[in-house]
Amino acid sequence: MDITALWQSFQNTLPVFIKGVLLILVAWFIATLIKRLVTRGPKKAHLDEYFVRWKMFTSIEQADNLLTALGKIFYYLVWLLFLPGIFTTFGLDSIASPITDMMNYILSYLPNILLAAVLLTIGFLVAKLVKNLVYNLAATLKVDHYIDKFIGTSPNKDTKDSIANVLAMVCYLLVLIPIAIVALEALKISTITKPLVTVLNSILAAIPDILVAVILLAVGIVIAKVAGNLVTSLLANTGIDKMAAEAYPKGKAPTTALSKILGQVVAAIVGLFFVVEALHALKLEVLDTVGKAIISYLPNLLFAVIILGLGFFGGQFVGKVLTNATKNKWLGMITQVVFGIFAVFMALDQLDFANSIVNTAFLFIVGGLAVAFAIAFGLGGRDFAHNQLEKLDHKLSDQTNENDNGNI
């Protein structure tokens, strides 16, 4: 091998090698410097503490972790910017070319990405500010206290489930969603942003319907509560609770008053009407159809409950009257059972519950009771019938003998 040629090749390669090493050192220095500026600069300015005060993060550690992650991102981004030049310096154009194309493509979208990031950051800060404002306003006005007092529930100590927090989150989303749509459109990447924008626009278009549904539900809860309390108060003043308690044996009356149960039923029915209207406002056709079917079935259910109530209380009343009049406990119990059976079958017929089966079963039961009564009466009155027939036979024999003597 020619030493001179080798030395000449080394002399030609050495500047290129030194240039490449210098580029690597410069890239490392700039990347490290930017990384430290991103991670340590905000800490020196106490921005992490301000982030926690602004409630962007729950702790300083969480804010520091984000700054560290951003520092690493910028560190590797600087390396990506220098890599094409480093590979080109070493004559590795086949490797540098794809990286260069990729970086050019990324840099062409970088202004859009930065604009979207700025818009999202502003939207996040504004939405966070509105959320805190609404939450503090609702907490100051004691919205949860008045709602718990009206509904009659115990105060909720968990702030995550409070009405104030729900209102704050709703306002947060109302502010953030439009800004998120604008930020996504600023990216100008239709294949990615178009489906997301469509979804967000659908959510934004549904917000008025959701607000109407929420208002309907809130009004429905208020009206249902008032109607339930009114019915409970009116029925309690009529003495229906005392009458219902007297229908039960002593010591076996239910602890919940009948007036309260009926009041809760009325409140549930009124609330159901508003729930169906809320579903209609949300344009949920399947649930709306189910709700309308339930409402159309309510009259049958109401009449069935009335029939059962009349059968129960009527049986109790008539049974007591017969028991006191005849001093026969079994007669009163049988009367109550008969009233109950008739009431159950009439209620099932009112509910349109397998009419043919119910009617057939009712006929079988009535027929069975009639046959059982006939058999019981026949077996129990056998001796009585035998005596009566003997008396009739003797009477007929005496009349025949008298007629024979008269003829003689």
Beta strands, then each sheet from edge to edge (+ up, - down):
end
